[in-house]
Amino acid sequence: MGTPRVLVSGASGFIGRWSVPSLIAAGYEVHAVAHSAGRRIPDQLRGALIHDADLLSHGAIDRLVGEVKPSHMLHFAWIATPGLYWNSPDNARWLAASQHLLRCFRDNGGVRAVMAGTCAEYDWSRVGVCEERRSPLADGAADGAGAKITPYASSKLAMYRSLTEFGDAHGFSTAWGRVFFQYGPHEHPDRLVAFVISRLLAALPAPCTHGRQIRSFLHAADVGAAFAALLDSSVAGPVNIGSDAAIRIAELLDEVARQIGRPELLQLGAREAPASEPPLLLPKIERLRSEVTWQPRFDLGSGIAATISWWREHLDQGSAMRFTC
């Protein structure tokens, strides 16, 4: 067998870009789908072959996959615009496009596909610590008792089931990475950690909720590397991608403010916490740790420091930067 060839969709995104260096280091020929028109190709994609394709177009998918003929696929591309993605009708478009991409991948000889899911697939009203094969899912498929589900979570769950069933029916390997909370360079400035860092570096107040919510956070570079390791393994089914190092959001933001040296600008309690936001939401990561045998590079302190350093360099151009996920 020759060099494995992997197609990475969403390769210019917040997480996708970080999978590419690990895949290249593991010996893959990487074909990265990235919107490059008028934009700088991310440094993390050096060494990859770049393709600019509209993955919402079935014709573009057919041409791309027919040209590349990948043996492996890592699929990140999906709508992720803060404030929009939860209820956007584009979730249905991405579901249909992703199902078509999967069929096209198989028809062109693909042997292993890994796709990115979300912790929103779990029923937050009934679970605080999420285990892939036991925790209730957000659509209440097992017992009809699920909480109200967003179009984003519903579409991701539908894609998870499509991936699993299609792989089983056609005899090729699949896995599904459920992403929890992350932070790092290139994050959209409306997301929590990026918002607080950019505000404090600009000497502006950062209004936040009370911060008593318990979460865990993983640097985006570690998230991308974890997906690369999952693809390179034979592990099948859902795998949580996150950290099990629980921390209150207030403690996380205090660490950000301490490292920047502007704790007086952090305004905990200035915003109302959404009623749908659970007090506890953490992943169990035994599958990631023991079966995929992957470990993170960053602890929280070093990851925050690296992220602050990136924002110091890019803050002046931050308002003009475009972020994709």
Secondary structure as UniProt FT lines:
FT   STRAND          5..9
FT   TURN            10..12
FT   TURN            14..15
FT   HELIX           16..25
FT   TURN            26..27
FT   STRAND          29..33
FT   TURN            37..38
FT   HELIX           43..45
FT   TURN            46..47
FT   STRAND          49..51
FT   TURN            55..56
FT   HELIX           58..68
FT   STRAND          72..75
FT   TURN            82..87
FT   HELIX           90..107
FT   TURN            108..109
FT   STRAND          112..118
FT   HELIX           119..121
FT   TURN            124..126
FT   STRAND          129..130
FT   TURN            132..134
FT   TURN            138..139
FT   TURN            141..143
FT   HELIX           151..170
FT   STRAND          173..179
FT   STRAND          181..183
FT   TURN            185..186
FT   TURN            189..190
FT   HELIX           192..201
FT   TURN            202..203
FT   STRAND          206..207
FT   STRAND          214..215
FT   STRAND          217..219
FT   HELIX           220..232
FT   STRAND          237..241
FT   STRAND          247..248
FT   HELIX           249..260
FT   HELIX           263..265
FT   STRAND          266..267
FT   TURN            268..269
FT   TURN            275..276
FT   STRAND          282..283
FT   HELIX           287..291
FT   HELIX           300..314
FT   HELIX           315..320
//
